[in-house]
């Protein structure tokens, strides 16, 4: 699973209460004064951090409470552990141990197939502001909800459950890492953490069942671990290049796919490059004739002069950011050859084959790590190229 991308804070000006001598203070103005500080704090949190669980908020299946009506005494009851979470706006969701934290899943089982239910927590703004109240303090609150659609940005997922036909009988998972149907699935809970500089996204035309697609998925998962300033998108995208794939920072093509591009697809690629996108083309090491054809296509259709790795400036980001490469690595005893032309990276060799698990499981860990680090240089290059292109528009 890749990284979920959260929205940046809205670009709205901060407005504070204009204070002057003899200003009459009332409830509305008091709220305005404090809303400014909350807004400022929320902008700060949302700019530098991501929402998620801070501590606690575990979930377990329990027996029905003693006070539950007879018709609700079933195997649908959960108990949420006390804890703290923070939503996307920076609002704290504090579930203290003194309150009732039992919850019954009410969703009915599907008649066919499976249905995923999400248990989420969200912040609730106090509703009685400005009204007369004998209490000195007003508690900020929260709520638990079950839903059959994925959580929104303002909701923090606590668990999910895949239901199957023939009734709902919830259970704690026998293996928490591999839950089955009707068992609590805690694998998709997000932790509150520092916000990365960017979430990068890649796309390919491979089918999801293709080994190359799985290798790209392994690679996108490795980004956060090897270079935390960048994080991979939630999943690898799929494209057909019939339209400009502007939502992706990098698209991956094979040499054979490039040879078979139709004019409409070539036009889409050209437009994509103009928006700052990067196209990564891979050609097998034994495809000397193919590589020459690809070079001719790039020269004719994209009008970009190719430079070899050795010809690139010593400080070129492909060679230095964030990982330093002098000599290119070898994959399966075949040395890679890389050429660059603007937003096109042409790789002679099976770099992506070393981004994941090979069929025989014989790739050395060092080879996988080196290949992934070189790939992260490609992503970093793609991100910077796109950012600077957009800043100039």
N, C-alpha and C positions, 0 to 999 in steps of 0.2 A: 504494500500500500504506500502510495506517495503522500505528499504533503498537501493539506487543504490550504487554499489561498484565501485570506481574509481581507475584507475591504479596508482601504485606508480611511482615516477620518474625513468627514465632509469638509470642504474648504469654505468654512463660514467664519466671518470675523467674530472675535470675542468682544462682548459688550458688558461693561460693568456699570453698576449703579453710579450715577452722578451725585456725589455727596457734597453738600455745602451747609454752611451755618443756617440754622433755623429750619432745616429739612424735617418735615413731619414724617416720622417712621410709623408704618402700619404693616399688617401681615403681608400684603402684596409686595411692598418694597423690601421687606426682610427676606422674602423668598427670592426676589430678584438678586439681592446681594449674595445669597448663598448659592444660587444656581450658577453664577459666574464662576465660583471656585470649583464647583462640581464639574462644570463644562471644561474648565482648564485642566483639571485632573484627568478627566476622561480622554481629552485630546492627547495628553502626555502618555497615558497608558496605551492607547490605541496606536500611537505612532511608533512606540518602541517595543511593544509586547503583543502577545497573542492570547486569546481567551482559552480557558480550560480549567481543569481541576487543580487546585493547589494542594489539598490534602483530603483524605477520607473519602466520603461519598461512595463507599463500597455498596454492593447490592447482594442480597441473599434471599433464597426462597424460604418461607416460613409456613408454619401451620396456621390455619385461620384464627384470628383473634377470638377470645372467648365471647366478646360482645357482638360479634358479627351475626346478622340475621341468618336463619337456617338456609335460605336460598343462595347465600353468598359463602357458605362454608365449603370451599372447594380448593383445588390446588393451583390457585391463581395469585396467591398472596406473596408480596415481597416486603422486605424491610431495607430502608436506605440508611446507611451509616452516617453519623454526623460528619460534617466536613465543610470545606470552603471551596468555592469556585469563583471565577471572574468571567463576566460575559464580554462580548466583543467591544462594548463601549467602555469597559473598565468598571462596571458596576459589580460590587461584591455580592455573591450569593452565599449567605451564611446559614447553614443548617445546624442549629445547636442541638445538643443531646436532650434538652428538656421537653421537646415537642414530640408529638406522635409522628413517627416516620414510616408507618405501614402504608402500603399501597396495593390495591387490587387491579390486576390487568383485566380489563373488561372486553377487549377485542375478541370477537368470535373467530373460531378457526375457519380457514378457507374451505370451500367445497372441493376445490381441486388445486393442485400445485402447493406452493408455500406462500406465506405472507409474513413480512418482517415488521415487527412492532418495536418502536424506539421509546425508551423511557428517558425523558429529558427534564432538566431543571432550568428555571429562568427567573430572572430578577423581576420583582413586582414593585412598582412605585407606590408609595402610600397615597391613598385616595382621599383622605380627609384633611388635606392641607387647606388652611384658610377657614376651617370651620371651628366653632367653639368646642373645646374639649377640656374636660377636667384633668386629663392626664398631662403631666409635664413633658413626657417623652413620647414620641411616635416611632414605632419599630419599622424598619425597612424589612420587607418580606420577600418571599420567594414562592414558587409553585412547582409541583411535579406534574407532568403530563405524559400521557401515552399517545402515540401517533403512528400512523402507517406510512407517512412520508418522511424523508430524511430531515434531520434537525436543521433549522434556520441558523443564521449567524448568531442570533441573540439567544439561542438555546444551547445548553451544554449537555451532551449525551452522557448518560450514566451507564446504560447497557442497551443491548438490543436482543431480540428473541425471534428466531425463525419458527413460525407456527406451521403445522401441517394439518391436514384434515383429520377427522375422527376425534374432535375434542381437544381442549387445552389442559394439559397437565404439566405445569412448569417444574423444572428441576435444576439444582445446581449442577454445573458441568462436571463430568467425571474427569475430563482433561481440560483445564481452563484455556490451554493454548489451541485446542481443537474442539470447540463445543459442537454438539449435534443439535438437531431440531428439538424445540421445546426446552432447550437449556440456555441459561444466561450466557450471553456473549459479551465479554468485557474488552475485547481486542481493539475497539475503535474509540475508546475514551481518549480525549485530548488532554495533555497536561499544559497548564499555563507556563509560558516560556518566552524568552526573548524573541522578538520578531526578526526574521532573516532580512538581509539586504534586498533579496528578491526571491521569488519563486519562479523557476525557469520551467518551461514546458517544451516538449518535443513531440513530433508526430512522424508517422510512417504510413506507408501504404500496405504494409504486411497485415495479413489476417491475424487475429488474436491467438489462433492455434499454432502459428508458425514459430519455430524456435528463435528466429531473429527478433520477433516481437517480445518473446520472453526475455531475451538478452537485454533488450532496451529497457524492459521493466526492471530487471535487476540493476541496471545501470542507474536509472532515475532514483532508485531507492538508496543507492550508495552515496549520492551527492551530499546529503545532510551529514553523514558520518565522516566523510573525508574532508569536507569543506563546509562547515556549519553556516558560513555567511550566505551561502546559496542553499536552496532546498528544491528538490524536484517536485513537479506538479503531481496532482492526485493520481494521474494515470497517463499512459502514453496515448496520444490521439491517433486517429485514423483519418487519412485524407485520400482524395482521388485527384487533387490538383485541377479540378474543373473550375474552382474559384480560388481567389487569393486567400491562403491560410494565415491571415494576419494575427490570429490569436496565439500562434506558436512562435517561440524564439528560434527553434532549429527544426528543420525537417530532414529526415534520413531517406536516401534513395540508393538503390543499387545501380551499377553501371548499366545493366540490361534494362532497367526501368527508364533510365535517361535516354537510351538508344530508341526506345519505343514511345517517347513523349509525342503527343500530337501538338499541333500548333497552338490550340487553346491552352493546353497545359504549359507549354513553353512561355506563353504570354503571362499566365498566372505566376510562373516562377520569376519572371522578370519583374513583375509588379511587386511580388513578395520581397525580392532583393532590394527594391527601391525603398521599401518601408523599413529597411534595416534587418530583415531576416537573414538567416544563414542556412545554406543547403549543404548537407554532408553527403558526399557520394562515395560509395565503397565499390572497389573493383578487385576481384581475386588477384593474388600475386602472380598467377600463371596467365593472366589475361593481357599480355603485351599488345596484341592487336586491338583488343577492346579499349585499352587505355588510350591508344592513339585516336580511336574514333571519338571517345569522350572528349579528349582535348580539342578536337576539331569542332565538336558541337558547342563547347564552351566558347571557343574563339568566334564561331560564326553567329550563334544565336544570342549569346550573352555579352559578346564583345569585351571580354576581360582577359588581360594577359596573365597567364599562370606563372607563379614563381615556385621554385622547388624549396624544400625545407632549408637547404643550405644557403639559398639566396635571400631568405627572409632576414630582415634586420635583427641583430642580436637581441634587441629589446622588444621584438614583436610579441604581443600578448599570447599568441599561440605557443610561443617557446618559453614564456616566462611567467604567465599569470593563470592561476596562483601557484602552479608547480613548475619548477625549472627543468627544462629538457635541453640537453645538448645533442647527444646522439639519440636517434629514434629507436624505440624498443623493437624486439623481435617477438612475433607471435607464432607459436608452433614452428620454431626454427626458421621463420621467414621474416626478414627485416622489412618493416613498414617503409613506404615511401609516401610522402605527403606533399601536395602542391596546394597553393592558395591563390585565389583571384577574387579580391573584394570579399563578397559574402559567400563565396563557394570554397569549400574544403574538399579536395579530391584525395582519397586515401587508396593507395595500392596495397592491398593486404586485408586480412580479415580482423580488423580491430574490434568490431562489435562482437565477434565470436568469443572474445576473451572477456566480455563484460558480464557474462553469466556462467552458468554451469554447462560445460561441454558434455556431449553424450557419454563419453567414456570416463568422465570425472578424473582426468589426468592433468588438467592445467594446474601449474604451481600457483600457490597463493600470491607470490610475488608478481607473477605475470598478470594475474587478474587485477591486482591493485595498481600496477603500472598502467595497464590499459585503461582502467577507470579514471586514474588521475589525468591521463592525456585527454580522455573524453571530457573531463571537467574543464580543462583548458579550452576545449571547443565551446562548451556551454558559457563559460565566462566571456569568451570572445564574442559569442552571439549576443549575450546580454548587453555588453558594453556597446557593441555596434548598434543595436536596436535603440538603446537609451539615447545615445548621442544623435542618431538620426532623428528621433522624435523631438529631442530638445531643439533641433534646428528648424523644425516645422512650425 
